[in-house]
C-alpha cells in the first residue's frame, strides 16, 4: 500500500460494483497502471483512499491534487483471451481514478 496517505476532500466518483474500463493510453515515464490491464474492463472492488499522484511525484511534483485510488477486479479471461482456468478467476489491481472511465450498462 502507498505510504503517502493523506486525508483529502477529493471524493471518489466510482462506487463498489460499478463497471469501469481502464483507459488504453500510452504513458511516458513512471506509471503505476500496468500495460497488460490497459483497455480491460472490470468492476470497482473497493475504494482504497485518496493519495498524492505518484506519476507526478516521480518527477519532483507535489502529487496534488490527490487522486482517488481503487481496487479494480478484472476477470482473467478479459486479460488473456486464451485463458483456460475457471471462469470466475479474477485479478485485483490498484488503479488511480484518472486511469478509469465509467462503462455504460451494455459494457
Buried (B, 14 or more C-beta within 10 A) or exposed (E): EEEEBEEBEBEBEBEEEBBBBBBEEEEEEEBBBBEEBBEBBBBBBBBBBBBBBBBBBEEEEEBEEBBBBBBBBBBBBBBEEEEEEEEEEBBEBBBBBEBBEEBEEEE
